[in-house]
Amino acid sequence: MKFKRNKFTPASKSKKRSKKKNKYVLGLGPKMVNSIKIALDENDKIHIRKIAEGLSEYDLAKLLEVLDSGRRRKLVEILGEHINPEVFPELNEVVQEQIIDSMDDAQIAHIANELNSDEVVEILEHMDSVEQENILNQLSPDLKYKVSSSLSYPEDSAGRIMSRDFVSMPDWWSVKEAKEYLLKEKELPDDFYNIFLTDEKFHPSGEIALDKLLRAKPGQKLCEIMDCEVVPVDVYTDQEEVAHMFREYGWRSAMVVDANSRLIGVITIDDVVEVIHEEAGEDIMLLSGAEEGDVYKSVFAIFKSRAVWLVTNLFATLLATSVVDGFQEIIAQLSVLAVLMPIVASMGGTTGNQTLAVVVRALATKELTSRNTLGMIGKEFLVGLCNGLLFAALIGVIVYFWFPQQMMMSVIIAVAMLCTLTIASLAGILIPLTLTKFKVDPAISSGVFLIAITDSGGFFIFLGLASLLLI
């Protein structure tokens, strides 16, 4: 926090980044990428530095991401200390880790000392405690305090994503005092748009947009013109919940408070956009057993992460196979069952996955709560029932004309289709709800349980009906 009057504690020093003349070439085209690749292969350091220095931080980050690991490492070595530290927050998390791993502690500390505290936290949070301590000891005292404080909070909490670089003032100051402070204070953040106000106990009381402050009369008190409809966020709040609050209330920023309700940080809309992007991508990947950043990982790393998922799916498939194994005798007598039974299981799996995708997203966005859970279950049951009736009739007619000598088969598959699709819809909502109840991320395990239920259930219903009605 930044106070220099009335015995308020001065804020920790914000990082002053050098302002370079805008000479960046916007956009990273294929020709430029190929030119860099050729220069790297030919070890043309002068050409490489000339092109790289003309790129914006974002485009240089994208260049590092599109290069293979060998060329990426070489580019980092050639550029050395000429890489703008602001490139690192723009990098994909996996690429950032790969580059950081190739640097020594002194190089990492040099980069960290030029970044904001929340950006440094993103770099250090994936390191072990020994590496973190070595780098923290090389940071400026001010930055070290900010970063170590943020790292003490749980991963994915508001404390991890908040920024400690903000402008705060006592709410009893006048507009004139506030303007004088902004003009004279040398340790303000490079960019800020809101001023956060506190009472004498450092409890947040409101905020003022810069444009409103500039238009206010000098004699007015800040508490008279501030927006006092503030909802502070607890430092331990999960980042998904924070994103939900931003979405629901249309916030552009939010104040973060500690256990004593004192203002300790600020979360801005750009932090939340990053969280939303990260969480959405993570859920999609987890549903399929992949991981975000696979495109930048080595073959072995991708193989290792996906093999675990595939092994789990193998056991779910073996369960379905064991169901089929119990009906070998009737399948041997009626080969048509082997032709038709994949249809039932496949339709059940597709129906369940549709429901699962909707429910996992609804849970993530807080659209599915305790208030509407029963209604949602009933709705999905009716959707499954309607789909079951429609496709039961459709597959019944198809099988009737496909196998006219087996008229009862059309009835069997129609009933099996109705039951399987209804059960699949219920499974698609009940599985993630149950996992959420037990504090398990529904995006991780739901797919495996769904496969086990739809495949095993579909085979059992279809083959069981055939056993009862055809023998």
N, C-alpha and C positions, 0 to 999 in steps of 0.2 A: 504494500500500500504506500501511497505517496503523500506524506504530510510533512510540512516544515513549520507549522504554526501550532500554537496551543498545545505544545508538547506531544504532538502526534509523531509516530515513528516514520522516518523517511522510507519510501519504497526502495526495494532493491533495484539496482541499476539495470536498465533495459539495454539490450544489445544495439549498438549503433552500427548499422551496416553502411559500408561505403556506397555512395551514390555515383554510379558510373554513367557516363554519357550514353544515351540510348542509341547504340549502334547495332542492336541485335537484328538478325535476319529471322523473321518469323516464319515458322513452318519448316518441317524436316522432310524434304522430298527424297524419293528413291535415288536420284542422281547424287545428292549430297551424301547419303549413306554409303553408296557404292564408292564414292570418292574417298571417304574415310577408310573403308575396308581396304582399298588398294594401297592407300598411304600407310596403313598399319602393316600390311604384308611387305611393303617395300621399306619400312622403317623410316619414312619421310617425316621426321618430327616437326620440321618447320611448317610443312603444309597442314599437318594435323592440328598444331596449335593455332594456326591462322583460322582454320574453319571453326574449331571448337570455341575459340574466344569470341566469335561472332554470333554464337547461338545463345538464346535465352536459357535461363535455368531449366525451364520446362522442356525445351527441345533437346538440351544436352542430356537431361534425364532420360528422355525417350530414346536418344541415340545409344546410351549405355544399355538400355533394356533390349534393343533389337540386335545388338552385337552378341556373338557367341561368347562363352566364358573366357576363352583364350584371348580374343581381340579386346574384350572388355577390360581384362586385367592389364593388357598392354597399354590401352588408352589411358587408364588411371595412372599407370607408372609414368607415361610420357608427360601428362598434364601436371602431375604432382600437386604442388601447392597452388597451381594456377586454377584449380577447380574451385569455383565459387561454392562455399559451404551451403548456400541456399539450394543447390542442386539436390542434396541428399533428402530433404523432406519430400521432394517430388518423385522420388524413386519408388518403384514397387517394393514392398517389404522384403521379398525374397532376394531381389537384386541388391537392395541396400545392405542386407546381411552379408551377402557374398563379397561385396566390395569392402565393407567394414572389416570382415574377417581377414582380408589381405593386408590390412594396415596395422601398424604398431600403435601402442597406447598413446604415444606423443602425437601422432598424426590425427587420431580420433579426437583427442582433447583439443587440438588446434581447431578442428572443424566445429566441435561442440561449443567452444568459447565464442563463436560467431553466430550462433543460433539462439532462438528463443527457448525458454525452459521447456515448454511442452514438446518442441521438436527434438530436443536433446533426450527427453524421456522416451520418445518413440525409438531412438537409436539405442539407448542403453537397456531398455526393459527386457530385451531378449538375451542379454548376456548373463553369465553367472555372477555371483556376488563378488568374487575376487576381481574379475575384470571390471565390474562396475566401480568397485572401490578404488582401483588403480587410476581410472579415468577421472572419477570425481575429485580425487586429490590434486589433479592437475587443472581443475577448473577454477575460475575466479571465485572468491569466497561467497559472493552474492549469488552467482549461478549455482554453485554447489549446494547452497542451502535450498534454493528453489527446487532443484532436480531431486535431491535426496528426499525432500519432503513429499514430492509427488510420487516417487517410487515406493514410499512407505504405505501407500494406499493400494487396495486390491486391483488386480488387472481388470480392465473393462469397467472400472468405476469412474464416476465423475472426477475424482481426484487425479486420475491418470490423464484425462483429456483436457482438463482445465488449463488455462494460461494464467500465470502470475504476473504477466506484463500488462497492467491496466492502470487507469487513472482513477483515483478515489479521493474524495474530499469530504469534509464535515458538512452536514446538511444545514448548519447555521451560518455558513459563510455567505457573504453577499456576492452578487454577480461580479462586482468590481474586483473583489478579492480573488475570485476564481479566475478571472481573465488575467490578472497580474501574475498569479501563480503559473498559468499556462505559458505566459510570455517569458518568465524568468527561469523557470525550472529547466535544467539542462538534461535531466535523466528521464524524460518522458519516452514512451514507446514511439517507434517510428510512425506507426499508423494506429489511430484510434478515432472512434466516431461517437462514443458515449462516455459520459462521466458518471461514475457510480458513487452514491452518497451514503454516508453512515452516520449513526448517532454517536454519542460520547463513549459508548461501549463497543464500538466497531460493528454494531449490528446494521445490516443493510436497511436503508429507509426509502430509497428510490434511485432514480437515474434521470439524467438529462442528456438529450441529444445535443451535439455541438451546435447545430444550426439554431436550436432554440435558445441556447446560452448566448450566442452572438447577437440575437435579436432582442434579448431581455434588457431591461433598464438597469443601470449600474447599482442603484440602491435596493433593488429587490433581493430578498433572501432566496437562496437555492431551494429551501424547503417549500417556498411558495409557488415555484414554477416546475418543480420536479414531477415526474411520473411516479406516483407512490403505489401503483398497482403492481408490485413486484412479488414474485413467488420464488424465494431462494431455493436452491437445490442442495440437498445434503451431499456432502463430499463422498459418501459411500453409495450413493444411488447408482444403479447399473446404467451403463451408457445407452442401452436400448431403451430404458425407461426415460432417460434424458431426451433422446431423439423423439420419443413419442410425445413428450411434453412440448417440445418445440413445434411439432407438427400440429398438435391439438390447439395450442394457444397462439400460434403464429409469431413466436418469439424470434428476435434477431440476436439476442444475447441473454444470458442468465447468470446471476450471481451464485457462487458456490460458498456454502458456509460450513464451518466445522461443528463439532459436538456442542460448542458453546454459542452457536449461532453467530459467530464472528465471520466477517467477509474475508475469505482467503484466496479466492480466484474467480475467474470469469470463463464461461464457455460461450463461444461465438458460433454463428450459423455455419461458418466454414468447417469448424470442428465437427458439427453435427452431420453435415453433408458427407464428410469422410466416414463417420460412423455408420450412417445409413448404407453407403456404398459397400463398406466392409461387411456389415452384417447380412445384407441381401445376397452378396456374392458368396459368403460363407455358407448360408443356408442352402442355396442352390447346389453348391458343390458337395456339401455333406449328404444331401439327399441321394446323390449319385455315387458317393464313396470317393469322390475326388477332392482335391484341396485347392484353394485359391493360390495362384502362383506356380502351379504345376508347369506352366509354359516356360518358366525360367529355371526349373530344377533339372538336375541330372537324371539320366535314365534310371540309375539305381535308386535314387531318392523317390522318384515317382513310383517305381515298381514296389518299393518297400511299403509306401503308404497305401497303395491300392490293393496290395496282396491281402492285407488284413481284412478289408471289406469283402473281397472275393471269397476268402475262406469262410467268412460268416455266411455269405450267400450260398456257398456250397452246402453247408449244413442245412440251410433252409430248403434247398433243392432236394437234398437227400431225404428229408422228411416227407416231401411230396412223393418222391420215388418209392419210399417205403409204403405209402398208401396204395400206390399202383401195384406194388408187389403183392399186396394182399388180395388182389383181384385177378391174378394171373390166369386162373382157370377159366373164368368167363371171357376174358380177353382172347384167350386161345380159341374159344368156341365161336366168338363173334369178333372177327377182325375189324369190323366197322367201328367198334368202340375205340380202338387205337387211332382211327382216323379222326373221330369226332371229339375225343376228350380234350385235346389241346385247345380247341375253340372255346370251351367253357372256361378253362383256367386263364387263357389269354384275355378274354373279355372281363373276367373278374379282376385280374391284375390291373388292366387299364382303368376300369371304373374306380378301383381303390386308389390308384395313383392320382386321379383327378381330384378326388375328395381330399387326399392327403396334402396335395400341393396347396389347395385353398385353405385348409385348416392350419398348416404350418405357418403360412403367411399371415393368417388372421391372428394367430397367437403372437407372432413377432411384432405385429403392428398394434396389438392390444384391442383389435376389433372383436375378438372372441374373449369374453369375460364370463365370470360366474353368473352375471345377470342374464345372458342370452345363450348359455351353453345348452340347456335343455331344448330350447327352440331350435338351435342349430342341429342338434342330434335328430330331432323330429323331422326337420327339413331334409337332411341328408338321407334319412330312412325313406321318406316319400320319393325323393329323387331316384334312389336306388330301386325302389319298387316300380316307379314309372318306366325307368330304363329296362328293368327286368321284364315287365309286361310287353314292352315294345319289341325287344330283341328275342324274347321267348317266342312270340308270334312269328317273327321274321325267320328265325332259325328253324322253327317247327315246319313252316311251309317249305323252306329250302330242302330240309332233310326228307320231307315227305316225297318230293319229286326226285331227289337225288337217290334215295334208296326206297323205291316203291314197294319192294318186297319186305321191308322192315317198317311197317306202318307204326308200330308201337314205339319205334326208336324216335320218331318225331315228337311224341308226347314226352318221352323221357328227357330228351335234351332240352325241350321247352321248359319243363318244370325245373331241371337243373340250372338252366340259365336264369330263371326268375329268382331262385333261391341264392345262387352264387352272387349275382349282381347286387341283390339287397344286402347280403352279408358283407360284401366288399365295401359298399358305401358306409355301412356302420363301422367296419374295421378302420376305414380311412379316417374317421373322426375320433373313434374311441381310443385307438392306439396312441396318437400324439397327446390326447388329453390325459391318458393314464401316465405316460412318461413324464409329462409336465408336472403332474401331481407328485411324482417321486423325484422331482428336481433333476430330471434327465433331459438334455436337449432333444426335443422331438425330431430335429432334422438329422440326428446321427443314427438312431436305431429304428425309426419308424418303418423304413423301407424293408428291412430284413423281416420284421414281424409281419408286415403286410404280405410279402411273398409267401411266407410260411402259411398264412391263413388262406389266401386266395387260391394258391396252387393246391395245397393239401385239401382244403375244403371243397374246391371245385371238383377235383378228381373223386373225392369220397362221395359227394352228393350224386354225381353222374353215374359212377360205377356202382354205388350202392343201390340206386334206383333200378339200374339195369339188372342187378342180381335179384332184386325182389320181383320185378315185373316180367323178366324174360326167361327165368328158370323155373 
